[in-house]
Amino acid sequence: MFMSHITRRAMLKRTLVGAGGAVVANFGALFGSQTVADEVRRSGKRCILLWANGGASQIDTFDMKPGQPTGGPFRPIQTNVPGLQICEYLPRLARLADKLAIIRSMQTSEPDHPGGIYLMHTGYRPTVNLSHPELGAMVAKYCGNPDSDLPNFIRMGSTGNAGSGFLGPQYQPFSLDREGRLGYFTSSGLPAEQERRRAELLRFVEEGFARDNRAEPYEAHRRAQESVWRLQARRSVFDISQEWSRAKERYGDTSYGRSCFMALRLIEAGVAFVECGQENYDSHNDNFVCHKANLNILDPAWSALLTDLHDRGLLANTLVIWMGEVGRTPQINNRAGRDHFVRGWSIVLAGGGVRGGVVYGATERNGNGVRENPVTESDFFATVYTALGINPRVRHMVGTRPIWATPEGSRVIREILA
């Protein structure tokens, strides 16, 4: 045959293209991953990941060290939780601290960006010849609706680098731009009737072809195209232009604020996992200039998102996570910057499955390491999966190889779970 030289994987990659990933939103794992069927339990939970790309400074946000040489110029302010202080540039979030669970004792194992991004999206360090699924893919599989017209994993901005991994293309992320807009190429521009007739013709041709040529890649392509047509029928979900004109004052009239408002819209529409990326936390130079600018964007967007989720009755079942791939050094370098640091940094959670108004773990007085209750990446993912109603030790078979959702020895942090 004329395609005999193309590998199965290569063929799949060629067929799995389309509107920012939409074509892979609703069909099965095709790369040899088989999951124990009775492990699949839909929890009804949702998740939003607010990704601080580059790695935010814990000392300049949620684990401040006033009076220490490492403390920097930012001042702490009191929150609505007695004794809990955070950065002065997060005033709106300070009024919502009773909804936050702050982990101040992260100790992770990948100090650079590509490895750290992979690690903090999957719970595993990068390995040769195996791609683990991101948190979004796992949530799409175990919490998503397989019959949804919308993708169960949607991301905006620069975020993960692993995708659906061995779970297969059904759980691959569908990408919007950083403001939550569909790409210009997602509409054919044809009149609806002409589009319908073209779709009917394609179905007729493919059904005839499939009768004599049965192969997984062909079926994958057919189902991918069907998912695109279903998505087209729900395009209105992605149009927030009228609502945004009223919401932008609260969220901040920024790309990130708009993406957080889009995340709210998507969660309301039933999407299981949404990821919003905020750039420019990699502050080796001018750390305080970078962080002040970023926090002034983050504070209104994050606080308005939590408030709206709460007011609409969605926060109880929606876990909101704020994190990046690394922390930043307590020491301030000679360029007024902070470098990468993995020996004691912070992550913040809110909403579904976690207790609010709590702090877990602590770093040393100057921030140079963890003083109590260290948390590894595998502990963190075990805790997140548990909060979302996913078994953190669910096993997936990749060929004949068993792979667990979290590494051996992962510990759930019960103290922050509701």
C-alpha positions as CSV (number, residue, x, y, z in Angstrom):
1,M,0.0,0.0,0.0
2,F,1.1,3.6,-0.6
3,M,1.0,4.3,3.1
4,S,2.9,1.2,4.3
5,H,6.0,3.2,5.2
6,I,4.1,5.4,7.7
7,T,4.2,4.2,11.2
8,R,1.0,3.9,13.2
9,R,2.0,6.7,15.5
10,A,3.0,9.0,12.6
11,M,-0.3,8.4,10.9
12,L,-2.2,9.3,14.1
13,K,-0.2,12.4,14.5
14,R,-1.2,13.4,11.0
15,T,-4.8,12.8,11.6
16,L,-5.0,14.4,15.0
17,V,-4.9,18.0,13.9
18,G,-7.5,20.8,13.7
19,A,-8.9,23.7,15.5
20,G,-6.3,24.3,18.2
21,G,-6.6,20.6,19.2
22,A,-10.4,20.3,19.0
23,V,-10.2,17.3,16.8
24,V,-8.8,15.1,19.5
25,A,-11.2,16.1,22.2
26,N,-13.6,13.2,22.1
27,F,-12.2,9.9,21.0
28,G,-10.4,7.0,22.7
29,A,-6.9,6.3,23.8
30,L,-5.1,4.9,20.7
31,F,-1.5,4.5,21.9
32,G,-1.8,1.2,23.8
33,S,-3.0,2.5,27.1
34,Q,-5.6,0.4,28.8
35,T,-7.1,1.5,32.1
36,V,-8.9,-0.9,34.5
37,A,-12.5,-0.1,33.6
38,D,-14.0,-0.3,37.1
39,E,-11.5,2.4,38.3
40,V,-13.3,5.0,36.2
41,R,-15.6,7.0,38.6
42,R,-17.0,10.4,37.6
43,S,-16.7,12.5,40.7
44,G,-18.5,15.6,39.4
45,K,-15.5,17.7,40.4
46,R,-13.9,20.4,38.2
47,C,-10.4,22.0,38.3
48,I,-8.9,25.3,37.2
49,L,-5.1,25.6,37.1
50,L,-3.7,29.1,37.3
51,W,-0.2,28.6,36.0
52,A,2.6,31.1,37.0
53,N,4.9,30.4,34.1
54,G,8.6,30.7,35.0
55,G,8.0,30.1,38.7
56,A,6.8,32.8,41.1
57,S,8.7,33.9,44.2
58,Q,7.2,32.4,47.4
59,I,9.0,35.1,49.5
60,D,7.3,37.9,47.6
61,T,3.8,36.3,47.6
62,F,2.7,33.8,50.2
63,D,5.7,33.1,52.5
64,M,7.2,36.5,53.2
65,K,10.2,37.0,55.4
66,P,10.0,40.6,56.7
67,G,13.1,41.8,58.5
68,Q,15.3,39.1,57.0
69,P,18.1,39.9,54.5
70,T,16.3,37.7,52.0
71,G,12.9,39.4,52.6
72,G,13.1,42.0,49.8
73,P,11.2,45.3,49.7
74,F,7.6,44.0,49.6
75,R,5.6,44.3,52.9
76,P,3.2,41.8,54.3
77,I,-0.5,42.6,55.0
78,Q,-3.0,40.9,57.2
79,T,-5.6,38.7,55.6
80,N,-9.1,37.9,56.9
81,V,-7.6,34.8,58.6
82,P,-6.0,35.8,62.0
83,G,-2.2,35.5,61.9
84,L,-2.0,34.9,58.2
85,Q,-0.2,37.5,56.1
86,I,0.5,37.7,52.4
87,C,2.0,40.2,50.0
88,E,0.8,43.8,50.0
89,Y,0.2,43.5,46.3
90,L,-2.5,40.9,46.8
91,P,-5.1,43.0,48.8
92,R,-8.2,41.5,47.2
93,L,-7.0,38.0,47.7
94,A,-6.2,38.8,51.3
95,R,-9.9,39.3,51.8
96,L,-10.5,35.8,50.6
97,A,-7.8,34.0,52.5
98,D,-10.4,32.0,54.4
99,K,-10.9,30.1,51.1
100,L,-7.2,29.4,50.6
101,A,-5.1,26.4,51.6
102,I,-1.4,27.5,51.4
103,I,1.4,24.9,51.1
104,R,4.6,26.6,52.1
105,S,6.9,23.6,52.1
106,M,7.2,22.3,48.6
107,Q,10.4,20.4,47.9
108,T,10.6,19.3,44.3
109,S,13.2,17.6,42.1
110,E,13.4,19.5,38.8
111,P,15.1,22.9,39.1
112,D,14.9,24.0,35.5
113,H,12.0,25.0,33.3
114,P,11.3,22.1,30.9
115,G,11.7,19.4,33.5
116,G,9.9,21.5,36.2
117,I,6.9,22.2,33.9
118,Y,6.6,18.5,33.1
119,L,7.0,17.5,36.8
120,M,4.4,20.0,38.1
121,H,1.9,19.0,35.4
122,T,2.3,15.2,35.7
123,G,3.8,14.4,39.2
124,Y,6.6,12.6,37.5
125,R,10.1,13.5,36.3
126,P,10.7,13.3,32.6
127,T,11.7,9.8,31.4
128,V,12.8,8.4,28.1
129,N,10.2,6.7,25.9
130,L,7.3,7.4,28.2
131,S,5.1,10.5,28.4
132,H,2.9,10.8,31.5
133,P,-0.5,12.5,31.3
134,E,-0.9,16.0,32.7
135,L,-3.2,16.7,35.5
136,G,-5.7,18.2,33.0
137,A,-5.8,14.9,31.0
138,M,-6.3,12.9,34.2
139,V,-9.2,15.2,35.3
140,A,-10.7,15.0,31.8
141,K,-10.6,11.2,32.0
142,Y,-11.9,10.7,35.5
143,C,-14.1,13.7,36.0
144,G,-15.1,14.7,32.5
145,N,-18.1,13.8,30.4
146,P,-17.0,11.6,27.5
147,D,-20.2,12.5,25.6
148,S,-19.7,16.3,25.9
149,D,-19.7,18.4,22.8
150,L,-17.0,20.5,24.4
151,P,-13.4,19.4,25.1
152,N,-12.9,18.2,28.7
153,F,-9.4,19.8,28.9
154,I,-8.9,23.4,27.7
155,R,-5.8,25.5,28.2
156,M,-5.0,29.1,27.5
157,G,-1.5,30.6,27.3
158,S,1.9,28.9,27.7
159,T,1.5,26.0,30.1
160,G,2.2,22.3,30.1
161,N,4.5,20.3,27.8
162,A,3.3,16.7,28.2
163,G,-0.3,16.7,27.0
164,S,-2.4,13.6,27.4
165,G,0.7,11.3,27.5
166,F,-0.1,7.6,27.5
167,L,-3.8,8.2,28.0
168,G,-4.1,8.9,24.3
169,P,-5.5,11.7,22.2
170,Q,-9.0,11.7,23.6
171,Y,-7.6,13.6,26.5
172,Q,-5.3,16.0,24.7
173,P,-5.7,19.6,25.6
174,F,-7.7,21.9,23.4
175,S,-5.9,25.2,23.1
176,L,-7.3,28.7,23.0
177,D,-5.2,31.8,22.8
178,R,-4.1,33.5,26.1
179,E,-7.2,35.6,26.2
180,G,-9.5,32.6,25.7
181,R,-10.4,33.2,22.0
182,L,-10.8,30.6,19.4
183,G,-8.3,30.6,16.6
184,Y,-9.2,32.3,13.3
185,F,-8.9,29.0,11.5
186,T,-11.7,27.3,13.6
187,S,-14.4,28.5,11.2
188,S,-14.6,27.5,7.6
189,G,-16.4,30.7,6.6
190,L,-18.9,28.8,4.6
191,P,-22.7,29.3,4.9
192,A,-24.3,26.8,7.3
193,E,-26.2,24.9,4.6
194,Q,-23.1,24.4,2.5
195,E,-21.1,23.3,5.6
196,R,-23.9,20.7,6.3
197,R,-23.8,19.4,2.8
198,R,-20.0,19.0,2.8
199,A,-20.3,17.2,6.1
200,E,-22.9,14.8,4.8
201,L,-20.7,14.1,1.7
202,L,-17.7,13.4,3.8
203,R,-19.6,11.0,6.0
204,F,-20.9,9.2,3.0
205,V,-17.5,8.8,1.5
206,E,-15.8,7.7,4.7
207,E,-18.5,5.2,5.6
208,G,-18.1,3.6,2.2
209,F,-14.3,3.5,2.6
210,A,-14.5,2.1,6.1
211,R,-16.6,-1.0,4.9
212,D,-13.5,-2.2,2.9
213,N,-10.7,-0.6,4.9
214,R,-11.0,-1.2,8.6
215,A,-8.1,0.4,10.5
216,E,-7.8,2.3,13.8
217,P,-6.3,5.5,12.3
218,Y,-9.2,5.8,9.8
219,E,-11.7,5.4,12.6
220,A,-9.8,7.9,14.7
221,H,-9.9,10.5,12.0
222,R,-13.7,10.0,11.5
223,R,-14.4,10.4,15.1
224,A,-12.1,13.4,15.3
225,Q,-14.0,15.1,12.6
226,E,-17.3,14.3,14.3
227,S,-16.0,16.0,17.4
228,V,-15.2,19.1,15.5
229,W,-18.7,19.4,14.1
230,R,-20.1,19.0,17.5
231,L,-17.8,21.6,18.9
232,Q,-18.8,24.0,16.1
233,A,-22.4,23.8,17.3
234,R,-21.2,25.1,20.7
235,R,-19.1,28.0,19.5
236,S,-21.2,30.4,21.4
237,V,-19.7,29.2,24.6
238,F,-16.5,30.8,23.6
239,D,-18.0,34.2,22.9
240,I,-17.9,36.3,26.1
241,S,-17.7,39.7,24.5
242,Q,-20.9,41.0,26.1
243,E,-20.3,39.6,29.5
244,W,-16.7,40.7,29.5
245,S,-17.6,44.4,29.1
246,R,-19.3,44.1,32.5
247,A,-16.7,41.8,34.2
248,K,-13.4,43.4,33.1
249,E,-13.5,46.0,35.9
250,R,-13.5,43.3,38.5
251,Y,-11.1,40.9,36.8
252,G,-8.8,43.6,35.4
253,D,-8.8,44.6,31.8
254,T,-5.9,42.3,30.9
255,S,-5.4,39.2,28.8
256,Y,-5.0,37.1,32.0
257,G,-8.1,38.6,33.5
258,R,-10.1,37.7,30.4
259,S,-8.7,34.2,30.5
260,C,-9.8,33.7,34.1
261,F,-13.3,35.0,33.2
262,M,-13.3,32.5,30.3
263,A,-12.4,29.8,32.7
264,L,-15.5,30.6,34.8
265,R,-17.6,30.4,31.6
266,L,-16.1,27.0,30.6
267,I,-16.6,25.5,34.1
268,E,-20.2,26.7,34.0
269,A,-20.6,25.0,30.6
270,G,-19.3,21.7,32.1
271,V,-15.7,21.6,31.1
272,A,-13.8,19.4,33.6
273,F,-10.4,21.1,33.5
274,V,-9.3,24.6,32.4
275,E,-5.7,26.0,32.6
276,C,-4.8,29.7,32.4
277,G,-1.2,30.7,31.9
278,Q,0.4,33.9,33.2
279,E,3.8,34.8,31.9
280,N,7.0,36.5,33.1
281,Y,7.7,35.1,36.5
282,D,11.2,34.0,35.6
283,S,12.7,37.0,37.3
284,H,16.5,36.4,37.3
285,N,16.7,40.1,36.7
286,D,14.5,42.8,38.3
287,N,12.5,40.4,40.4
288,F,10.5,43.0,42.2
289,V,9.6,45.0,39.2
290,C,8.4,41.8,37.5
291,H,6.5,40.5,40.5
292,K,4.8,43.9,41.3
293,A,3.5,44.0,37.7
294,N,2.4,40.4,37.7
295,L,0.7,40.5,41.1
296,N,-1.3,43.6,40.1
297,I,-2.7,41.6,37.2
298,L,-3.1,38.3,39.2
299,D,-4.9,39.8,42.3
300,P,-8.1,41.1,40.6
301,A,-8.3,38.1,38.2
302,W,-7.8,35.4,40.8
303,S,-10.0,37.0,43.5
304,A,-12.9,37.8,41.0
305,L,-12.7,34.2,39.8
306,L,-13.0,32.8,43.3
307,T,-15.8,35.2,44.2
308,D,-17.8,34.4,41.1
309,L,-17.3,30.6,41.5
310,H,-18.6,31.0,45.1
311,D,-21.5,33.2,44.2
312,R,-22.6,30.8,41.5
313,G,-22.4,27.8,43.7
314,L,-19.5,26.3,41.7
315,L,-16.6,26.7,44.1
316,A,-17.5,23.7,46.3
317,N,-16.9,21.4,43.4
318,T,-14.2,23.3,41.6
319,L,-10.6,23.0,42.8
320,V,-8.5,26.1,41.9
321,I,-4.7,25.7,42.0
322,W,-2.1,28.4,41.7
323,M,1.4,27.3,41.0
324,G,4.4,27.4,38.7
325,E,7.2,24.9,38.0
326,V,9.7,26.2,40.6
327,G,10.1,28.7,43.4
328,R,12.7,31.4,43.6
329,T,15.8,31.7,45.7
330,P,15.7,33.5,49.0
331,Q,19.0,35.2,48.1
332,I,18.7,38.3,45.9
333,N,21.4,38.2,43.2
334,N,23.5,41.1,41.8
335,R,20.9,41.9,39.2
336,A,18.1,42.5,41.8
337,G,16.7,39.1,40.8
338,R,15.9,35.7,42.3
339,D,17.0,32.5,40.6
340,H,15.4,29.0,40.5
341,F,14.7,27.3,43.9
342,V,13.1,23.9,44.7
343,R,14.1,23.4,48.3
344,G,11.1,25.3,49.9
345,W,8.4,27.0,47.9
346,S,4.7,27.6,47.9
347,I,1.5,26.5,46.1
348,V,-2.0,27.7,46.9
349,L,-5.3,25.8,46.5
350,A,-8.9,26.8,47.0
351,G,-12.4,25.4,46.5
352,G,-13.5,21.8,45.9
353,G,-12.1,19.3,48.3
354,V,-9.8,21.5,50.4
355,R,-10.1,23.4,53.6
356,G,-9.9,27.2,53.5
357,G,-7.9,29.4,55.8
358,V,-5.1,26.9,56.5
359,V,-1.3,27.0,56.0
360,Y,0.6,23.7,55.8
361,G,4.3,23.4,56.3
362,A,6.9,26.1,57.0
363,T,10.3,27.2,55.7
364,E,13.3,28.3,57.6
365,R,13.4,31.8,59.1
366,N,15.4,33.0,56.1
367,G,13.6,30.8,53.6
368,N,16.6,28.6,52.7
369,G,14.8,25.3,53.2
370,V,11.8,23.5,54.7
371,R,11.6,23.6,58.5
372,E,8.5,21.4,58.9
373,N,6.2,19.1,56.9
374,P,8.0,18.9,53.5
375,V,5.8,18.1,50.5
376,T,7.1,16.4,47.4
377,E,5.5,16.7,43.9
378,S,4.1,13.2,44.3
379,D,2.5,14.1,47.7
380,F,1.0,17.2,46.1
381,F,-0.5,15.2,43.2
382,A,-1.8,12.5,45.5
383,T,-3.5,15.2,47.5
384,V,-5.0,17.0,44.4
385,Y,-6.3,13.7,43.0
386,T,-7.9,12.8,46.3
387,A,-9.6,16.2,46.5
388,L,-11.0,15.6,43.0
389,G,-12.3,12.2,43.8
390,I,-9.6,10.4,41.7
391,N,-7.8,7.4,43.2
392,P,-4.1,8.6,43.4
393,R,-2.9,5.1,42.9
394,V,-5.1,4.1,40.0
395,R,-3.1,1.9,37.6
396,H,-2.8,2.3,33.9
397,M,-1.3,-0.4,31.6
398,V,0.9,1.0,28.9
399,G,1.4,-2.1,26.8
400,T,2.4,-4.6,29.4
401,R,3.9,-1.9,31.8
402,P,1.9,-0.8,34.8
403,I,2.0,3.0,35.5
404,W,0.3,4.5,38.6
405,A,-1.2,8.0,38.8
406,T,1.4,9.0,41.4
407,P,4.8,7.4,42.2
408,E,5.3,4.8,44.9
409,G,5.3,6.3,48.4
410,S,3.1,9.3,47.6
411,R,1.4,10.7,50.7
412,V,-2.0,12.5,50.8
413,I,-1.9,15.7,52.9
414,R,-5.0,15.1,54.9
415,E,-4.6,18.2,56.9
416,I,-5.6,20.5,54.0
417,L,-8.5,18.3,52.8
418,A,-12.1,19.2,53.7
